[in-house]
Structures are given as C-alpha cells and as structure tokens.
Amino acid sequence: MALGVWTPSYEFLSLNDDIYFAWLAFLLGLVICLGTGSLIGLAFLTGGEGRIHNEVSILSSFIGFGFGAGVMRMTYATVLTTLL
C-alpha cells in the first residue's frame, strides 16, 4: 500500500469500511462466544465436581464471553449491511 501497488477503494482494516476485516472480526467474536459459553455451561453442569469448576475459570470465561460479544457488537452493523 505504501508503494502504490495496491490501493483499495475502502479504508484498510477499518471496522466500518473494510468488509472482509469486519466479517473476520465478527466470526472470531462468534467463535469466542461459543467457546467460552460452552466452558461456562460445562463448569455449571459439573456442579463442583472436578478441577474445571472453580471461580477463576468461570471468571475468565465470562471475561472472554464479554470480549467476544463486544467484538460482535462493534461489527454487526457492517456485516448486516453486506447481507442486505
């Protein structure tokens, strides 16, 4: 891009203008939410049995879930625009 070889019509790596980057970020947020959500469900389904059910793993899973949901929230408008 600095040499003028490739000049896209959109702002490169912008969450609002770069459609490919927005889709990648949205799908990454979805995978993070699914993974951490399953860890939360697994921790609560075990009912305290085993090593997975401790406060640190549940807290870190909720932090990861919030991060994934935040990424999806920032990019869903661009993703919906490309679908419609």
C-alpha positions in Angstrom: 0.0 0.0 0.0 2.8 2.4 0.7 4.3 1.9 -2.7 1.0 2.4 -4.5 0.9 -1.2 -5.7 -2.5 -1.9 -4.1 -5.0 0.9 -3.4 -8.3 -0.4 -2.2 -11.4 1.7 -2.5 -12.1 1.3 1.2 -10.2 2.2 4.3 -7.9 -0.7 5.0 -8.5 -2.5 8.4 -11.5 -0.3 9.3 -14.3 -1.9 11.2 -16.8 0.3 9.3 -15.4 0.3 5.8 -13.4 -2.9 5.4 -16.0 -5.6 4.8 -13.5 -8.5 4.9 -12.0 -7.4 8.2 -15.5 -6.8 9.7 -16.6 -10.3 8.7 -13.4 -11.9 10.1 -13.8 -10.0 13.4 -17.5 -10.9 13.6 -16.8 -14.6 13.0 -13.9 -14.5 15.5 -16.2 -13.0 18.1 -18.8 -15.7 17.4 -16.2 -18.4 17.9 -15.0 -16.8 21.2 -18.6 -16.6 22.5 -19.4 -20.2 21.6 -16.2 -21.5 23.1 -16.4 -19.5 26.4 -20.1 -20.1 26.6 -19.6 -23.8 26.4 -16.9 -23.6 29.1 -19.4 -21.7 31.4 -22.1 -24.3 30.7 -19.7 -27.2 31.4 -18.5 -25.6 34.6 -22.0 -25.1 35.9 -23.2 -28.6 34.7 -20.5 -30.4 36.6 -21.8 -28.9 39.9 -18.4 -28.5 41.6 -17.1 -31.9 40.6 -13.6 -31.9 39.2 -11.0 -29.3 38.6 -12.9 -27.3 36.0 -15.4 -25.8 38.4 -13.5 -23.1 40.2 -14.0 -19.4 40.4 -11.0 -18.4 38.2 -12.1 -20.5 35.2 -15.7 -19.2 35.4 -14.5 -15.6 35.8 -12.1 -15.8 32.8 -14.8 -17.5 30.7 -17.2 -14.6 31.4 -14.5 -12.1 30.5 -13.8 -13.9 27.3 -17.5 -14.1 26.5 -17.8 -10.3 27.1 -14.9 -9.7 24.8 -16.4 -11.8 22.0 -19.8 -10.2 22.4 -18.2 -6.7 22.3 -16.4 -7.6 19.0 -19.6 -8.8 17.6 -21.4 -5.7 18.7 -18.8 -3.5 17.0 -19.0 -5.3 13.7 -22.6 -6.4 13.3 -23.8 -3.3 11.5 -21.2 -3.7 8.8 -22.0 -7.4 8.5 -25.7 -6.8 8.2 -25.1 -4.1 5.6 -23.2 -6.6 3.4 -26.0 -9.2 3.8 -28.8 -6.8 2.9 
